[in-house]
Amino acid sequence: MDYQFRELFVYLAILFIPYIIADILLRKKTGVKMRWVQNNFKDRNRFFLTVDVIVMVFSLLATVNLTIKYPGTPPFMIIIFFLVSSLLQGLEQWLYKREKQEHLHTWLASGVIFASLVAMGVVFL
């Protein structure tokens, strides 16, 4: 089990470093500044925010349920929550704030989250 976590750490490091470089280059090209977490919920559409909260609650309940039934299970549902949340946030930004081009960065992050989910599947399954 310890070997699996080291292998997963290597996969995630390989994914994370190019993501940071690509995000910085994309931000320079589009002129979009980094949004911090405290501002993340400020200008959101109520529908998308409600769907995000519902997905979060179901993901947490599923994670707790899977952890109780199968101890030692990797937290796939939390990663899936981040993926769905990121995709929804990118869709919201594309629909309502297309001129700011923040959806490109959000979808880039979604791609990295999906790749890390695949890496977890390769290591643990």
N, C-alpha and C positions, 0 to 999 in steps of 0.2 A: 504494500500500500504506500509506503514511503517513497518508493521508486516512481510510482504513478504521479504523486504530487510534484516531484522534481521534474518529471517529464512535462507535466502540465505547465509548470512555471516557465520552462524553456519555451514551450509553444506560445504562451501568453506574452512573454518578453519579445519573441520574434514578431508577434502581431502588434504589440504596443508601440515599439520604436518607429516602424514605418508609418503608423497612424499619426503619431505626434508630428513627424516631419511633413506628411501630406496635409495635415490640418493647418500647420503654420503656413505652408506654401499657399494653400487655398485661401486662408484668411488674408494673406498679403495681396493675392490677386484680386479678391472680391472686395477688400476693404472692410470686412466684417470684424467687429471687436468681440472678444470673448465675453459671454454672459455668465455671471456668477449664479450660484444656486439660490441665493436669497431673492434674486430678480426673476427666477425661472417661472414663478407662478403669477406674477404681477399682471401681465397683459395677455392672459390666455382666454380662449373662448370657453364659455361655461360648459358647453356640450362635451368638448374634448377633455376638459378638466374632470368632469364627472365620469366619463368613460375611463380615464386614467386611474381615478381613485377606485372604481369598481374592479378594474383589472388588478390593481395592487392588492386589494382585499382578497380576491380569489387566489392570487398567486401566493400570498402569505398563508392562507388556509391550506392550500394544496401542499406547500412546502412543509408545514407543520405536520400534516397528515402523513406525507411520505416519510418524513424523518421518524415519526413514531412507529409506523408500520415496518419500515426498512432502515434500521440504524446504519449509519455510515454511507447513506446515499448522498451523492454530490448534489449541490443546490441548483438543479436544472431549472426549477420553476422560477427562481429569483432571476436567473439569467434570461429566461423567456419573458419575464415581466419587463426587464430592462429593454429587451428587443422590441416588444410590442409597444411599450411606452415611447421609445425613441422613434419608431415608425409613425405612431399617431402624432407625436409632436412635430415631426417633419412634414406630415400631411397637413396639419393645421397651419404651419408656417408657409407651406406652399400655397394653400388656399387663401389665406388672409394677409400674409405679409411677403408676397412673392418678390417685391422689389428690394427687400433687404438681403435676400439670398442666404438667409440663415439655414434654410432647409437643406442646402448642400452639405453643410457641416454636420447637421443632425443625421442625415442619411449616411454620411461617411462613418459616423459613430455606430450607426445601426449595422453597417457592413462588418465593422470590427467586432461588435457584440455577436453577430451571427457566426463569424469565423471562430470566435472563442467558444461558442456553443458547440460547433463542429469539433474543435480541438478537444473539448471535454468529452464529447461522445467517442472520439477516437481513443482517448486515454482510458476512459472508465468502462466502456462497453466492450 
